[in-house]
């Protein structure tokens, strides 16, 4: 590996799931063993259950979107110390026990009855079985560790092939090389050993591993000649070491991990080079990228979980969600749940990323741009207004620009001074409206390239204009402090006028509440930013409500979500986005949690409702333009029952990308209405149809609490505080909310 080459896994993220994705309803065992206490195949998950000699068995995936059923496999007459799934048969499970036997079980394909008897029993071997592992390349070969020796079994013949007995103390781990040629062990005598079982029962190499004889683990790095060991130093620090069997006299690299006393569970993925480490009884997962060629051990991420780790296992790669860029998934076994933690490499579509250093194709507009707008009915057409009083229509190739565009598809001319703003018609195709410093508003029919209508009546600069949702009316706000409402097909003069914001520094407006009201953002005489609500048919009466926000130089740009009646307001250079629910009755503005960024933004644009992830109750998504970044921002509503479709948040949405009629038809006097479409996924039930649950008890009886010692109370309080800290990497404050019961919503 080139030490200067960037790793493709350096941005890997650990993503713990929501509680709904946990596999609950289990009671894990608390035995002390050298095993990982949980293993997974492509079909099943097995884990140590609370009862002695019993494994819990649960499907890896839900069947038909339902809940998983936890079954019990009664394996042995004593505790189950370790178990392993065959790499060649996802239903074949080997178990080892303190009853000195190894048993092999065939699990059912689906939710059939769990077998009551083993298909094969090996032993007893004269000592408790401490660990076992299937051979990675040869079917029917199994290695088991008992006391000071390793037995290699031929399962078909039910006989040992060889016994490796060079150990001077208790075995602590064993691991096959990925090609199956060699086997490595770690031992309580502090030695690491390498065996070639087909050549000799004696170790071919050995070396002092870790200076403390506490629990140690050894892993092969795939089919390479390198190994990873984890143990304790003389100072009782947990440490990770990298080894090369070709130079086995000393470690290539040694790194202190922490001073925690718990035995470490390491999991290594040879395909990605990622090493995940967790301590038994702890709630922290480390993830490292291992580069033996350098050598280097680089921490990629760490993840704090809610529950303490009883066991840890990787999920087979065939079960990963590759379309979500999931490169690794581990299962954390806690006292009461199995928690899947995904490791994902975020791509540029889902996270801000660096653009290539090469020249990027652009649009050469030839003059300074004053405004631009995408055609909602033609996603390849972009309208750009310039300071030369012209509007240029550009056609962007499907798939994006491959070369610089220099010639527009069409040029619209008619204004005599530079253009201030442009907007496409929301209902009719091929219609565009523009306002200019020449104090006119012009409507263009793009199919013919002609100016169709020209609206008059302004006496100063036009700050903003907006079509009504049905496309029949047009509202404007100007520097002369007036609001004007036009019906363009009836008259070039305003139908009515009313007082606008007092300040002359800038203003914007948007239609709200089904098109019956207008919301205007502007300034007062003291430069305070404020929002005003007007009844569209009563502009002369003035605003129904005025709300002051803050003092800042930039004009607030409003975006209104018609499905939730929430307005978002922010300005160029701001770091905050205000959110208000707008209602047609007092108090008119209901404040919601705002969004705050770490740096000022130069632009903020909202994306169509159809890109929102309804399963996460995301009701709006935007792109924030920073100094050198363009990043997505998601807005969520905290809900508990996310498995249901939140139909109160997602009413049928307007199909804005389909025109209701042509521009020619609209100009001739016709009107149209766009259809609406549900965002409900086919596999989700509306929350309005969810079964009503009895209220859960929200307190613990005093008698239960009083039975606990002071030390137990202190430990529980500390654990709760640490769990509440969680992972603080999500930039949205609302993502950390716990949500409320459904009964608490209006």
C-alpha positions in Angstrom: 0.0 0.0 0.0 1.3 3.4 -0.9 1.6 5.4 2.4 0.5 8.6 0.5 -2.6 7.0 -1.1 -5.8 8.0 0.6 -7.8 5.1 2.0 -11.3 4.6 0.8 -12.4 3.6 4.3 -11.1 6.6 6.2 -14.5 8.2 6.3 -16.3 5.1 7.5 -19.1 5.9 9.9 -20.6 3.7 12.6 -24.4 4.0 12.6 -26.3 2.5 15.6 -29.9 1.8 14.8 -33.1 3.2 16.3 -34.5 1.1 19.1 -37.2 -0.2 16.7 -34.4 -2.1 14.8 -33.1 -3.8 17.9 -33.8 -7.5 18.4 -35.4 -7.3 21.8 -37.2 -9.7 24.1 -34.0 -11.7 24.9 -32.2 -12.5 28.1 -28.5 -13.0 27.5 -26.3 -15.2 29.6 -23.4 -13.8 31.7 -21.0 -16.7 31.7 -17.3 -16.2 31.7 -15.7 -17.9 28.6 -13.2 -17.3 25.8 -16.0 -17.2 23.2 -17.7 -14.2 21.6 -21.1 -15.2 23.0 -22.9 -14.4 19.7 -22.4 -15.6 16.1 -24.3 -15.0 12.8 -24.8 -16.8 9.5 -26.7 -15.5 6.5 -29.9 -17.1 8.0 -29.6 -17.2 11.8 -28.1 -15.5 14.9 -27.1 -17.6 17.8 -26.3 -16.3 21.3 -25.7 -17.4 24.8 -29.0 -17.4 26.7 -29.5 -17.0 30.4 -30.3 -20.7 31.0 -27.3 -23.0 31.3 -26.6 -25.1 28.2 -29.1 -23.1 26.1 -28.5 -20.9 23.0 -31.0 -18.4 21.8 -31.7 -18.7 18.0 -33.3 -15.8 16.1 -33.6 -15.1 12.3 -31.0 -12.6 10.9 -33.7 -10.8 8.9 -37.4 -10.1 9.6 -39.9 -12.3 7.8 -42.5 -10.2 5.9 -41.6 -7.1 7.9 -42.8 -8.7 11.2 -41.1 -9.2 14.5 -38.5 -11.9 14.9 -39.3 -14.9 17.1 -36.6 -15.9 19.6 -36.3 -19.7 19.9 -34.2 -21.8 22.3 -31.8 -24.5 21.4 -31.1 -26.8 24.3 -27.6 -27.9 23.5 -25.7 -29.3 26.5 -26.0 -30.4 30.1 -23.6 -27.6 31.1 -22.9 -24.1 30.0 -22.2 -23.4 26.3 -18.7 -22.0 26.1 -18.3 -21.3 22.3 -20.1 -22.0 19.0 -19.5 -21.4 15.3 -21.5 -21.5 12.0 -20.0 -23.5 9.1 -18.7 -21.2 6.3 -20.1 -23.7 3.7 -23.5 -24.4 5.2 -25.4 -21.5 6.8 -27.6 -23.9 8.8 -24.8 -25.9 10.3 -23.9 -24.9 13.9 -21.2 -26.4 16.1 -21.4 -25.9 19.9 -18.8 -26.6 22.6 -19.5 -26.9 26.3 -18.2 -27.4 29.8 -19.7 -30.9 29.6 -16.6 -31.8 27.5 -18.5 -32.4 24.2 -18.8 -30.8 20.8 -22.1 -31.1 19.1 -23.2 -30.2 15.5 -26.7 -29.1 14.8 -28.7 -28.5 11.7 -31.0 -25.6 12.0 -34.2 -25.2 10.0 -34.4 -23.1 6.8 -37.0 -20.8 8.2 -39.3 -20.5 11.2 -39.7 -24.3 11.5 -39.2 -26.2 14.8 -35.7 -26.0 16.3 -34.1 -29.4 16.5 -34.3 -31.3 19.8 -31.3 -33.5 19.1 -27.8 -32.9 17.7 -26.8 -34.5 14.4 -23.4 -35.3 15.6 -21.5 -35.4 19.0 -17.7 -35.4 19.3 -16.1 -36.3 22.7 -16.1 -36.2 25.6 -12.5 -35.0 25.5 -11.5 -35.1 29.1 -11.8 -31.4 29.7 -14.3 -28.5 29.1 -14.3 -27.3 25.5 -13.2 -23.6 25.6 -13.3 -22.6 21.9 -14.0 -23.9 18.5 -13.8 -22.8 14.8 -14.7 -24.4 11.5 -11.9 -24.7 8.9 -12.2 -21.9 6.4 -11.5 -23.9 3.2 -12.1 -27.6 3.9 -15.6 -28.8 4.6 -16.1 -31.1 7.6 -13.0 -30.0 9.5 -13.4 -28.4 13.0 -10.8 -27.2 15.5 -11.6 -27.2 19.2 -9.6 -26.0 22.2 -9.7 -27.8 25.5 -7.4 -26.9 28.3 -3.8 -26.9 26.9 -4.5 -28.6 23.6 -6.2 -28.1 20.2 -8.0 -31.0 18.5 -8.6 -31.0 14.8 -11.7 -33.1 14.1 -12.8 -34.9 11.0 -16.6 -34.6 11.3 -17.4 -37.2 8.7 -15.3 -39.9 10.5 -16.1 -38.4 13.9 -12.4 -38.8 14.8 -9.5 -36.5 15.6 -7.1 -35.9 12.8 -4.4 -34.5 15.1 -3.9 -33.0 18.5 -1.7 -29.9 19.0 -0.4 -30.0 22.6 2.6 -27.7 22.8 0.9 -25.3 25.2 2.1 -24.9 28.8 -1.0 -23.3 30.1 -4.6 -22.6 29.4 -5.5 -21.8 25.8 -7.1 -18.4 25.3 -7.9 -18.3 21.6 -7.3 -20.1 18.3 -7.6 -18.9 14.7 -7.3 -20.4 11.2 -5.4 -18.6 8.5 -7.9 -17.7 5.7 -6.4 -20.2 3.3 -6.6 -22.9 5.9 -2.9 -23.8 5.8 -1.9 -22.7 9.3 -3.5 -22.3 12.7 -2.5 -19.7 15.4 -3.1 -19.7 19.1 -2.7 -17.5 22.2 -2.1 -18.9 25.6 -2.1 -17.9 29.2 1.7 -18.6 29.2 1.9 -15.3 27.3 3.0 -17.1 24.1 1.6 -16.8 20.6 2.1 -20.0 18.5 1.8 -20.9 14.9 1.0 -24.5 13.8 1.0 -26.4 10.5 -1.3 -29.2 11.6 -0.6 -31.4 8.6 3.1 -31.3 9.2 3.6 -31.6 13.0 1.6 -31.4 16.2 4.3 -29.1 17.6 4.3 -25.4 17.0 6.5 -24.3 14.1 7.0 -20.8 15.6 6.3 -19.1 19.0 6.9 -15.7 20.5 6.2 -13.8 23.7 3.0 -11.9 22.9 1.7 -9.8 25.7 3.4 -9.4 29.1 0.3 -9.9 31.2 -1.4 -13.3 31.2 -4.9 -11.9 31.2 -7.3 -12.8 28.4 -5.6 -12.4 24.9 -6.9 -13.0 21.4 -5.1 -13.8 18.1 -6.5 -13.2 14.6 -5.1 -13.8 11.1 -5.3 -11.0 8.6 -7.0 -12.9 5.9 -4.6 -15.1 3.8 -1.6 -12.8 4.5 1.3 -13.7 6.7 0.3 -11.0 9.2 -1.6 -11.4 12.5 -3.3 -9.2 15.0 -3.2 -9.9 18.8 -5.0 -8.1 21.6 -4.1 -8.5 25.2 -2.7 -6.6 28.3 0.6 -5.0 28.9 2.7 -5.3 32.1 1.0 -2.0 33.2 -2.4 -3.6 32.7 -3.2 -1.5 29.6 -5.1 -3.1 26.8 -2.9 -3.2 23.7 -3.1 -4.2 20.1 -0.1 -5.6 18.2 0.6 -6.4 14.6 2.8 -9.4 13.7 4.5 -10.8 10.6 5.1 -14.5 10.8 8.1 -14.1 8.5 9.7 -12.0 11.2 8.0 -13.4 14.2 10.6 -12.5 16.8 8.9 -9.2 17.6 5.8 -7.2 16.8 5.8 -4.8 13.8 3.6 -2.4 15.7 2.3 -2.0 19.3 -0.4 0.4 20.3 -1.9 1.0 23.8 -5.7 1.0 23.5 -7.0 2.0 27.0 -6.8 1.0 30.6 -10.2 -0.8 30.8 -10.1 -4.1 32.6 -12.6 -6.0 30.4 -11.5 -8.7 28.0 -11.5 -7.4 24.5 -13.4 -9.0 21.6 -11.7 -8.2 18.3 -13.4 -8.7 14.9 -11.3 -8.3 11.7 -12.7 -8.0 8.2 -10.1 -9.0 5.6 -11.9 -7.5 2.7 -11.8 -3.9 4.1 -9.0 -4.2 6.5 -11.2 -2.9 9.3 -10.7 -4.0 12.9 -13.6 -3.6 15.4 -12.8 -3.9 19.1 -15.2 -4.0 22.0 -14.6 -4.8 25.7 -16.9 -7.1 27.6 -19.1 -5.2 30.0 -18.4 -1.9 28.2 -20.4 0.3 25.8 -17.7 1.6 23.4 -16.8 0.1 20.0 -13.5 1.0 18.4 -12.9 0.8 14.7 -9.4 0.8 13.2 -8.0 0.5 9.7 -5.1 -1.9 9.6 -2.3 -1.4 7.1 0.4 -4.0 7.8 2.6 -2.9 4.8 3.4 0.4 6.5 2.7 -0.8 9.3 -0.1 1.3 10.6 -3.2 1.1 12.8 -5.4 4.1 12.3 -8.6 4.8 14.3 -11.4 5.4 11.9 -14.3 5.9 14.3 -15.6 5.0 17.7 -19.2 4.4 18.6 -20.8 4.6 22.1 -23.8 2.3 22.5 -26.6 2.4 25.0 -26.1 -1.1 26.4 -23.0 -2.9 27.8 -21.4 -5.5 25.5 -21.9 -9.1 26.4 -20.8 -10.4 23.0 -19.9 -9.3 19.5 -20.1 -10.8 16.0 -19.9 -9.8 12.4 -22.7 -10.4 9.9 -21.6 -12.3 6.7 -20.9 -10.0 3.8 -23.7 -11.6 1.7 -26.2 -10.0 4.2 -24.8 -6.5 3.9 -26.8 -3.6 2.3 -24.3 -2.8 -0.5 -26.7 -0.2 -2.1 -26.3 1.8 1.1 -22.5 1.5 1.0 -22.5 -0.7 4.1 -19.1 -2.3 4.3 -19.4 -4.0 7.7 -22.1 -4.9 10.2 -21.6 -6.1 13.7 -24.1 -7.5 16.2 -23.7 -6.3 19.8 -25.2 -8.6 22.4 -26.5 -6.8 25.5 -28.4 -8.1 28.5 -31.8 -7.7 26.8 -31.2 -7.0 23.1 -29.2 -7.7 19.9 -28.1 -4.4 18.4 -27.0 -4.3 14.8 -24.4 -1.5 14.2 -23.7 -0.7 10.5 -20.4 0.7 9.2 -21.1 2.7 6.1 -18.8 4.6 3.7 -20.7 7.8 2.9 -20.8 8.8 -0.7 -21.1 12.3 -2.2 -24.8 11.8 -2.8 -25.3 11.5 1.0 -22.6 13.6 2.5 -20.5 16.7 1.5 -17.4 15.6 -0.5 -14.6 17.2 -2.4 -15.0 18.0 -6.1 -12.2 16.9 -8.4 -9.3 19.2 -8.9 -9.8 19.2 -12.7 -11.7 22.0 -14.4 -15.5 21.7 -14.0 -17.8 22.4 -16.9 -19.8 25.6 -16.5 -22.4 27.8 -18.2 -20.8 30.9 -19.7 -23.7 33.4 -19.3 -21.4 36.3 -20.6 -23.0 38.8 -18.1 -23.5 39.0 -14.4 -26.3 36.8 -13.1 -29.1 38.4 -11.1 -31.4 35.4 -10.7 -31.9 31.9 -11.9 -34.8 29.4 -11.8 -35.3 25.7 -12.9 -38.3 24.9 -15.0 -40.5 22.6 -12.8 -41.9 20.8 -15.8 -38.7 20.5 -17.8 -35.8 19.4 -15.5 -33.2 20.1 -18.2 -34.2 23.8 -18.7 -32.7 26.6 -16.6 -33.7 30.2 -16.9 -31.0 32.8 -16.1 -31.6 36.5 -15.7 -28.7 39.0 -16.3 -27.8 42.6 -15.7 -28.1 43.2 -19.5 -31.9 43.0 -19.2 -32.0 39.7 -21.0 -33.2 36.2 -19.9 -31.3 33.3 -21.3 -32.7 29.8 -21.4 -30.1 27.0 -21.1 -30.6 23.3 -21.8 -28.6 21.1 -19.5 -27.8 17.6 -20.9 -29.3 14.7 -19.1 -26.7 13.5 -16.6 -25.2 16.9 -16.2 -22.7 19.1 -18.0 -19.9 17.3 -19.8 -18.5 20.4 -21.4 -18.8 24.2 -21.0 -22.1 25.7 -22.4 -21.6 28.9 -24.3 -24.8 29.3 -26.4 -28.2 29.4 -24.8 -31.3 27.7 -26.2 -33.2 31.0 -26.4 -32.9 34.6 -25.3 -35.9 36.7 -24.1 -35.6 40.5 -24.6 -38.0 43.3 -23.7 -36.9 44.8 -20.4 -35.0 48.0 -20.6 -33.1 47.7 -17.3 -31.5 44.8 -15.4 -33.8 42.1 -14.2 -34.3 41.5 -10.5 -36.2 38.2 -10.3 -37.8 35.5 -12.4 -40.3 32.7 -11.6 -41.9 29.9 -13.6 -45.7 29.5 -13.5 -46.6 26.8 -10.9 -49.4 25.1 -13.0 -49.0 26.0 -16.7 -46.1 24.9 -18.8 -43.9 27.3 -20.8 -44.7 30.4 -18.8 -42.2 32.6 -17.1 -42.6 35.9 -15.2 -39.9 38.5 -14.6 -39.5 41.8 -12.8 -37.0 44.5 -13.6 -35.6 47.8 -12.5 -37.6 49.3 -15.2 -40.6 48.8 -12.8 -42.5 46.4 -15.0 -43.5 42.8 -14.6 -43.5 40.8 -17.9 -45.0 37.3 -18.6 -43.3 35.3 -21.3 -44.7 32.5 -23.4 -41.6 30.3 -23.9 -43.1 28.1 -26.6 -43.1 31.1 -29.0 -40.4 33.2 -27.2 -42.7 36.3 -27.1 -43.7 38.7 -24.3 -47.4 37.8 -23.6 -48.3 40.3 -20.9 -46.8 43.4 -19.3 -48.0 44.6 -15.8 -47.7 48.2 -14.7 -48.3 50.2 -11.5 -45.1 50.1 -9.6 -43.4 53.4 -8.6 -40.1 51.9 -7.3 -37.9 48.8 -7.4 -39.8 45.5 -7.3 -38.3 43.4 -4.5 -40.1 40.2 -5.0 -43.0 38.5 -6.8 -44.9 35.2 -6.3 -47.6 33.3 -8.2 -50.6 32.1 -6.2 -50.7 28.2 -5.8 -53.5 27.9 -8.4 -51.6 30.2 -10.8 -54.4 32.7 -11.2 -52.9 35.7 -9.4 -49.5 37.3 -8.9 -48.4 39.3 -5.9 -45.5 41.8 -5.6 -43.8 43.8 -2.9 -41.7 46.8 -3.8 -39.4 49.5 -2.4 -42.2 52.0 -2.4 -43.6 50.1 0.7 -46.6 48.6 -1.1 -48.0 45.2 -1.7 -49.9 44.7 -5.0 -52.1 41.9 -6.2 -52.6 41.3 -9.9 -54.9 39.1 -12.0 -52.7 39.3 -15.1 -55.2 38.0 -17.6 -57.8 40.6 -16.6 -55.8 43.8 -16.2 -52.2 45.1 -16.4 -52.9 47.2 -13.3 -53.1 45.8 -9.7 -56.5 44.5 -8.5 -55.7 45.8 -5.0 -52.9 47.3 -3.0 -51.9 47.4 0.7 -49.2 48.7 3.0 -46.0 46.6 3.0 -43.0 46.5 5.3 -41.8 49.9 6.5 -38.1 49.5 5.7 -36.7 50.0 2.2 -33.8 47.5 2.5 -35.5 44.6 0.9 -38.5 42.3 1.2 -39.7 38.9 0.0 -43.2 37.3 -0.1 -44.8 33.9 -0.4 -48.3 32.5 -0.5 -49.4 30.4 2.5 -52.4 28.6 3.9 -53.8 27.3 0.6 -53.3 30.6 -1.2 -55.6 32.6 1.0 -52.8 34.5 2.8 -49.6 36.2 2.0 -46.5 36.1 4.2 -44.0 38.9 3.7 -40.5 39.2 5.2 -38.9 42.6 5.5 -37.6 45.3 7.9 -39.1 47.9 10.1 -37.8 51.5 10.4 -35.2 50.4 13.0 -33.8 47.7 10.7 -35.4 44.9 12.7 -36.2 41.8 10.5 -39.8 40.9 10.8 -42.5 38.8 9.1 -46.0 40.0 8.3 -49.2 38.0 7.5 -51.9 39.4 5.2 -55.2 38.1 4.1 -54.9 38.0 0.3 -58.3 39.5 -0.4 -57.9 42.3 2.1 -54.5 43.9 1.5 -55.8 47.5 2.2 -56.5 46.5 5.8 -52.9 45.9 6.5 -51.3 42.8 8.2 -53.1 40.5 10.5 -50.0 39.8 12.5 -46.4 41.1 12.7 -43.6 39.2 14.3 -40.1 40.7 15.0 -37.3 38.2 14.7 -33.8 39.8 15.0 -31.6 42.6 13.8 -29.4 41.6 10.8 -28.5 43.2 7.5 -29.6 40.4 5.1 -33.2 40.0 3.8 -35.0 36.9 5.1 -35.8 34.5 2.2 -38.9 32.5 2.9 -39.7 28.9 1.8 -43.1 27.5 2.5 -44.0 23.8 2.8 -47.7 23.7 1.8 -48.1 20.2 3.2 -47.2 21.1 6.8 -47.8 24.9 6.7 -44.3 25.4 8.0 -42.3 28.4 6.7 -38.5 28.4 6.7 -36.6 31.8 6.8 -33.0 32.5 6.5 -30.7 35.1 4.8 -27.4 35.3 3.0 -24.6 35.4 5.6 -26.9 33.9 8.4 -26.1 30.9 10.5 -29.7 30.3 11.6 -32.8 29.1 9.8 -36.1 30.1 11.6 -39.1 27.7 11.4 -42.7 28.7 12.1 -45.9 26.9 11.5 -48.4 29.4 10.0 -52.1 29.2 10.9 -55.0 31.3 9.6 -56.1 32.1 13.2 -54.4 33.7 16.2 -51.6 33.5 17.1 -50.8 32.9 13.4 -47.1 32.1 14.0 -46.1 29.0 16.0 -42.4 28.8 16.6 -40.6 25.5 15.8 -37.0 24.5 16.6 -34.6 26.4 14.4 -31.5 25.0 12.6 -28.1 26.5 13.3 -25.0 25.9 11.2 -21.3 26.3 12.2 -20.5 28.8 9.5 -22.5 31.5 7.6 -24.3 30.2 4.4 -24.2 32.0 1.1 -27.3 30.3 -0.1 -30.1 27.9 1.0 -32.4 26.1 -1.4 -35.1 23.5 -0.6 -35.5 20.3 -2.5 -38.8 18.7 -3.7 -40.8 16.9 -1.1 -40.4 13.6 -3.0 -36.7 13.4 -1.9 -37.6 13.3 1.8 -37.1 10.0 3.7 -40.6 9.5 5.1 -39.4 6.4 7.1 -37.3 8.8 9.2 -40.2 11.4 9.4 -38.1 13.8 7.3 -40.5 16.5 6.1 -38.1 18.9 4.4 -34.6 18.7 2.9 -32.4 21.6 1.7 -29.0 22.3 0.3 -26.8 24.8 2.1 -24.1 26.6 0.2 -21.2 27.6 2.4 -17.9 29.2 1.7 -16.5 26.2 0.0 -19.1 23.5 0.5 -22.6 22.4 -0.6 -24.2 20.1 2.0 -27.6 18.6 2.6 -29.7 19.6 5.6 -32.6 17.4 6.7 -35.5 18.5 8.9 -37.3 15.8 11.0 -40.3 15.6 13.2 -39.5 13.5 16.3 -41.8 10.6 16.5 -41.7 7.3 18.5 -43.7 5.0 16.2 -41.5 5.4 13.1 -42.5 2.0 11.8 -45.9 3.6 10.8 -46.4 6.1 8.0 -47.1 9.5 9.6 -50.1 10.5 7.6 -50.7 13.6 9.7 -47.3 14.9 8.5 -47.6 13.7 4.9 -51.0 14.4 3.4 -51.3 13.7 -0.4 -48.7 16.1 -1.9 -49.2 18.2 -5.1 -47.6 16.6 -8.2 -45.7 19.8 -9.0 -43.6 18.2 -11.8 -46.7 17.7 -14.0 -48.3 20.8 -15.6 -52.1 21.0 -15.4 -52.3 22.8 -18.8 -50.2 24.6 -21.4 -49.1 28.2 -21.3 -51.1 28.9 -24.4 -54.3 27.5 -22.8 -53.7 29.6 -19.6 -53.3 32.8 -21.6 -56.5 32.1 -23.4 -58.4 32.0 -20.0 -58.3 28.3 -19.0 -57.4 27.1 -15.5 -56.2 23.8 -14.3 -55.5 21.9 -11.1 -52.7 19.5 -10.5 -53.4 16.0 -9.1 -52.1 14.9 -5.7 -50.1 11.8 -4.8 -49.5 9.9 -1.6 -45.9 9.5 -0.3 -46.9 6.4 1.7 -44.6 3.4 1.0 -46.5 0.2 0.2 -45.1 -1.7 3.2 -46.1 0.9 5.8 -49.4 1.3 7.7 -50.7 4.8 8.4 -50.2 5.9 12.1 -53.9 6.8 12.2 -54.6 3.1 11.8 -52.1 1.9 14.3 -53.6 -0.1 17.2 -54.0 1.8 20.4 -51.6 0.7 23.2 -52.2 1.0 26.9 -50.1 3.7 28.5 -46.8 2.4 29.7 -45.9 2.9 33.4 -43.6 5.9 33.6 -42.3 5.3 37.1 -40.5 2.6 39.0 -42.1 1.6 42.3 -40.2 3.0 45.3 -40.0 -0.5 46.8 -38.0 -1.7 43.8 -35.6 1.2 44.0 -35.2 0.9 47.8 -34.0 -2.7 47.4 -30.9 -1.6 45.6 -27.7 -0.7 47.3 -26.1 2.7 47.1 -23.4 1.4 44.8 -26.1 -0.1 42.4 -27.9 3.3 42.3 -24.7 5.2 41.6 -23.7 2.7 38.9 -27.1 2.9 37.2 -27.1 6.7 37.3 -23.6 6.9 35.8 -24.6 4.4 33.0 -27.7 6.4 32.2 -25.7 9.6 32.0 -23.1 8.0 29.7 -25.7 6.5 27.5 -27.5 9.8 27.1 -24.3 11.4 25.8 -24.5 9.1 22.7 -22.9 10.0 19.4 -22.8 13.8 18.8 -21.9 13.7 15.1 -25.3 14.6 13.7 -25.6 18.3 13.0 -29.3 18.6 13.5 -30.5 19.3 17.1 -33.9 17.7 16.4 -32.2 14.3 15.6 -31.3 13.9 19.3 -34.9 14.3 20.5 -36.5 11.3 22.0 -40.0 12.1 20.6 -43.3 12.0 22.4 -46.1 9.5 22.8 -48.7 9.6 20.1 -51.4 10.6 22.6 -49.5 13.8 23.3 -49.9 15.1 19.8 -52.9 17.3 18.9 
